[in-house]
Amino acid sequence: MHGERGDDNVAAAVLYSAVLLVAWAVIQVAVVLLGRGVALEAARDGVRSARLPPVDPASAASAAEAYTRDVTGSWLSDAHAHASVDEDRVSVTVTGEATSLVPFARFPISQTASGPIERLRP
């Protein structure tokens, strides 16, 4: 019946639940974006460390992993880096998982950076 007090409480509960769900989703998206940013900066740091001769892919990968350990906090977990070198470019790929606020959900992240190897010429 119109005028019963229970109707307003149900509508308010549904509205507040929807607002909280949207806020939770926005926070999860922000956490994933922060994880992607950390992975990309770690890959760039690995590329910077390997651009000057002698080029060492192992040191580039370790520099990227060290960056994730030092900077990431809890935005990126299980971070691993892989570096490769061809004749004139070095590439570093950082993979990991963003922190999940949703139970049983996984948010894998992979970011790659590359740059030219600097050649010293007289």
Secondary structure, DSSP 8 states (H G I E B T S, - for coil): -TT-THHHHHHHHHHHHHHHHHHHHHHHHHHHHHHHHHHHHHHHHHHHHHSSSS--HHHHHHHHHHHHHHH-TTSEEEEEEEEEE-SSEEEEEEEEEE--SSTT--EEEEEEEEEE------
